[in-house]
Amino acid sequence: MAAVLFDFSGTLFRIESTDSWLRGALDEAGLPLAEAELARLARELEHVGALPGGMAPRVAMPDELADVWDVRDESAELHRAAYTGLSRLVALPDTALHDALYDRHMLPAAWQPYPDAAEVLHALRERGTKVGVVSNIGWDLRPVFRAHGLDPYVDAYALSYEHGVQKPDPRLFKTACTALGVEPRDVLMVGDDRRADGGAAALGCAVHFVDHLPAAQRPDALRPVLDLVD
């Protein structure tokens, strides 16, 4: 393989827990809550899928959000509208918290690399294998990679909101391959979403899946990638 493409959320990085997300936003806003109330609100936010990169919604999508949800990763505006719309299904102590929560999830501190991410990316660089990140996302994730010291290992980023197209559309994978100067048949796509990331197969890429688990529960799932590129 001449190159490996990685998904971002659930593949190389994992978002903080819903409890930590809400707690951080409340602390920043100076809005203390009793632990029982905080836990209840965190459960409700998780149930509606308000945390980007977290659990998928487990409620019927309201009509006013359904159309936005399907294309949420095609622009920054749609992404914010989708997730703050879900957040607003939960009554929070201050309405300003809905935007504050969305803003918080974009902070590098909200994301944790999987334990083997740096090791695998470093090994690929040592072998001369090019690396791209292909993500359905509504904001610039490059600062997350820089803050965690992983940006030097990434040769190209293909982010859905920058191109107005989202996985599984083969065009986003093609954009990454072109940026890396490689042919799709010489590329491995690694991701956690069989539908979205599996779209690379239509372009001729090989595909490998990992499980979207908390970082502590997935210490070494990326290491098999090194065997697959030999």
Secondary structure, DSSP 8 states (H G I E B T S, - for coil): --EEEE-SBTTTEEE--HHHHHHHHHHHHT----HHHHHHHHHHHHHHT-STTS----S---HHHHHHHHTGGG-HHHHHHHHHHHHTTS--SSTTHHHHHHHHTTSGGGEEE-TTHHHHHHHHHHHT-EEEEEE--SS--HHHHHHTT-GGG--EEEEHHHHT--TTSHHHHHHHHHHHT--GGGEEEEES-TTTGGGGGGGT-EEEE-----GGG-SSTTTHHHHHT-
